Amino acid sequence: MHLQRWLAIVAIIGAIIFAIGYGFMPRPVPADIVKVSRGPMSVTIEEEGKTRVKDRFILSAPVAGFMRRIELEAGDPVKKGQP
């Protein structure tokens, strides 16, 4: 009786270890397979993004010109023709 109980516990533990190992086995990933050929490639990504500037730099160029600082904040309304 004692031996049967011990064998049952070992069998259950073995089944659990097997199930965990089977669960972590890598599975094949489906892939598209085509013949390689030369030709033009065009990739377009259309997404909205947000710019986050962490470092500020002062840029200068040897050209004549003047630029005013932008006084608008995020979310300010802008009218047609407004710089």
C-alpha positions as CSV (number, residue, x, y, z in Angstrom):
1,M,0.0,0.0,0.0
2,H,2.8,2.4,0.9
3,L,4.7,1.6,-2.3
4,Q,1.6,2.2,-4.5
5,R,1.0,5.6,-2.8
6,W,4.7,6.6,-3.4
7,L,4.5,5.5,-7.1
8,A,1.3,7.5,-7.6
9,I,3.0,10.6,-6.1
10,V,6.1,10.2,-8.3
11,A,3.8,9.6,-11.4
12,I,1.9,12.8,-10.7
13,I,5.1,14.8,-10.1
14,G,6.5,13.4,-13.3
15,A,3.4,14.3,-15.3
16,I,3.5,17.9,-13.9
17,I,7.2,18.2,-14.9
18,F,6.4,16.8,-18.4
19,A,3.5,19.2,-18.8
20,I,5.6,22.2,-17.8
21,G,8.5,21.1,-20.1
22,Y,6.0,20.6,-23.0
23,G,4.5,24.0,-22.4
24,F,7.9,25.7,-22.8
25,M,8.9,23.9,-25.9
26,P,9.3,26.3,-28.9
27,R,6.7,26.0,-31.6
28,P,7.2,26.6,-35.3
29,V,6.2,30.1,-36.5
30,P,4.5,30.3,-39.9
31,A,6.4,32.3,-42.4
32,D,5.8,33.5,-46.0
33,I,8.2,31.9,-48.5
34,V,8.7,33.6,-51.9
35,K,11.3,33.6,-54.6
36,V,13.8,36.5,-54.2
37,S,14.0,39.0,-57.0
38,R,15.4,42.5,-57.6
39,G,13.0,45.4,-57.9
40,P,12.0,48.7,-56.5
41,M,10.9,48.8,-52.8
42,S,8.5,51.3,-51.4
43,V,7.5,51.4,-47.7
44,T,5.2,54.0,-46.3
45,I,4.3,54.5,-42.6
46,E,1.5,56.8,-41.7
47,E,1.2,57.4,-38.0
48,E,0.8,60.3,-35.7
49,G,3.7,60.9,-33.3
50,K,4.7,63.1,-30.5
51,T,8.1,64.8,-30.2
52,R,9.8,64.8,-26.9
53,V,12.9,67.0,-26.6
54,K,15.2,66.3,-23.7
55,D,18.2,68.3,-24.7
56,R,18.1,71.8,-26.1
57,F,20.7,73.1,-28.5
58,I,21.4,76.5,-30.0
59,L,21.9,76.2,-33.7
60,S,23.5,78.9,-35.8
61,A,24.2,79.2,-39.6
62,P,26.2,81.8,-41.6
63,V,23.2,83.2,-43.4
64,A,21.3,86.4,-43.1
65,G,17.9,86.1,-41.5
66,F,15.7,86.6,-38.4
67,M,13.5,84.1,-36.6
68,R,11.1,84.9,-33.8
69,R,10.4,82.6,-31.0
70,I,7.2,80.6,-31.2
71,E,4.8,81.9,-28.5
72,L,2.1,79.2,-28.9
73,E,1.7,76.4,-26.5
74,A,0.3,72.9,-27.2
75,G,-3.4,73.1,-27.7
76,D,-3.6,76.8,-28.7
77,P,-6.0,77.6,-31.6
78,V,-4.4,78.6,-34.8
79,K,-6.1,80.7,-37.5
80,K,-5.6,80.4,-41.3
81,G,-2.5,82.3,-42.5
82,Q,-1.1,82.7,-39.0
83,P,2.7,82.1,-38.8
